[in-house]
């Protein structure tokens, strides 16, 4: 698969089949992805992959915490106030997805059930957790962002779909305990991996992108 095709075909999978992804495939994806660049080749990432019984225990704890309205406490704080243009795009995404799924604006039960899928990890058979040392700064988070994209593109090459989401690390204590992640490592981000459920309408919505003329400013050529 060429790079442009991979970029255009990648999407956030919100409904996975239960078909397993082999350990061999996952290790190939990770090996390819770790060719990502990083500041002075620091390679600040530490990667933990959960599947099987380990992931099921994490998933169960997440779903129970969500059902009990426990506070969401990712180790990288959420944005409290988005700039107005970004807030508008968030609203646009929600309206578009709910319309596509046939969920009305006032249907709180259906909206809650849809939101709950985040804490069910979209039924993914695997979740990749990206960590870095607590002493590092936003520059190393940037490096983990580069790695995240590389993981998802490498997964595309192997026919594996992905879902990057901050909600996958919403309750980090369960992840840390189950995967024995050292205290000095921050749990930064999660990427669900697996094979998409082709029959689910969750996977047929394509989020819009801003016109390139609005995004890119040029000068001097």
N, C-alpha and C positions, 0 to 999 in steps of 0.2 A: 504494500500500500504506500503511495507517495504521500508526502507530508500534507499537501493541500487537501487531498481526499480525506486523510485522517482528521484534519482540523474541521472539515465541513461535516463529517459523519459522526464525530463524537457528540454525545449528548448526555445529559444527566438522567440516568436510568432510575426510574422510581418504582419499578416492579420487576423483580428478578425471579427466574425459575430456580428450582432447588437443585438443578444439575450441578455437581461439584466441579471445581476448577482444580486440576492436578497441582501438586506441589512443584512438579517439574516446570509447569507453565508459569506459576507464580514466581519462581526463582529466576526464570529467564526474563520475565518482565522487569523484575527488580534489578537484575544485573544490567539490562539495557538502559533502564531509567537512571541508574546511578552514574551514567556518563554525563549527566547534567552539569553545567558549570556552577561554580561557587566561589566566593571571595577567597582569593589566594589559595584555591584548592583545599579549603578547610573541610569541605564535605561534612557540614555540621549535623547532618541527619542521622538519626537512629530509627530504624524501622521495625515495627512489631506487627505481625500479621496474625489475626485471630480467625479461627474457623472451628467447625465441629462443636463439641461440648463446651469448649471455652467461650466461643462466641455466643452460644445459646444462653449461658449463664449471664454474660454481659447484657445480652438483649432482654432477658427476662427482668433483670434489675432496672434497666432503662425504662421498660414499659410500666413496671410497678411504680417507679418514681414519677413518671409522667402522669399516671392515673391518680396518684396521690397529690398532684400539684406541688411537688417539691421544687424548690428554686433551681434553675438551670445555672450551673457554675463552671463554664469552660475556663481553662487556665489562661487563655488569651481573652480579655474582656470583649464583650459584644459592643458594637457601636450603639450609643444611646440616642444620638440625634444625627440622622443622615442629612446631608445637604438636600435642599428641596427638589432638585432635578433627579437625584438618586431615589429619593422617597417616592417620587412620581413613577419612576421605572419599576420600583418594587410593587406599587399598587397596580400598575399596568400588567405586570406578570401575574399577579394574583387573580385579577379579573379575567385575563385571557385563559389561564389554566382552569379556573372554576367553570367558565363558560364551556370550554372544551369538554370537561368532565360532566357537564349537565348539573352542576351544583348551583343552586340559586343563592343570591346574596344573603337571604335571611335564613338559610338552612344551616343553623349552628351545629346540628348533630353531624351532618355530612362533612362540614368543614373541619370539625374536630377529628372525625375519623380519618380524613385525608392528612391532617397535620400529624396524627398519631403514627402514620407510616414512617416518619422520620426516625422515631424512637424504636421502631421495629426494624430499622435499618433496611427498609424496603424489601425485606425477606432475603437479603443478599447472603450467600453462603460464606463470604469472606469480608473482613474489614481490615484495611491497612491503616495503622496508626503511625503518624509521623511525629517524632519527638526531637528535642534539641536540649542542650545543656542550659540550665537556668541562668547562667551568667551571660548568655549571648543576647544580642539586641535585634532590632527590627531588620538589620541587614541580613542576618542569618535566617529570619523568617522569610525574607525575599528569596533566599536560596531554597528553602523548603517549598516555596511556591513554584519555582522552576522545576524542582523534583516532582511535584504533584502533577504538573502538566506532562512531564516526561512519562510518568507512570501511566497516565490515562492514554497517551498516544501509543506507548508500547503495548498496552493492553489491547487497543484497537487492532494493532497489527496481528495479535494472537486471537482475535475474535472474541475478546472479553470486554464486556461493557462495564461502565463505572458510574459512580455517583459521589462527587465530592460534597461534603456537607459539614458545617460546624456542629450540627445537631448530633453527629456521630461521636462527638467528644463532650456532650452536654453535661454528663455526670462522670467526670474523669476518675473519681475515686474507685469506681467499680472496675474500670479498665486497668488502672495501676495495680490493684490487688490481684486481679485474675492473671494478668500477664507478667507480674513481678517486675514492673518498670521501676527502676531506681528513683528515689526521691529527688535527686539532682537533675532529672530530666523532665522538662516541661512537655506535656501532651498537647501538641499544637493543633493537629488537624486529622480528619479521618476521610478515607476513600473506600466506599463499598465497591466490591468487585464481584462479577458473576456473569451470567448469561441472561439477556433481557427476555421478558415474557412478551412475545410478539402480539399476543391477544389482548394485552392490557391497554386501555386508552391512556393510561399514565405515560406510555412511551411513544405516543404519536403526536404530542404537542411540541412544537418548535418555538422556543422563546425568541423574541425579536432582537435585532441588533441595531444600534444607532447607525445612521448613514455615515460613511467614511468621511464625507465632506464636513460633518459636524465634529468628528473626533480628531482629525488630523489637521494641524496648522502647518503650513509650509511658508518658507521665505527664502528668497535668493535663487530660486530655480523654477 
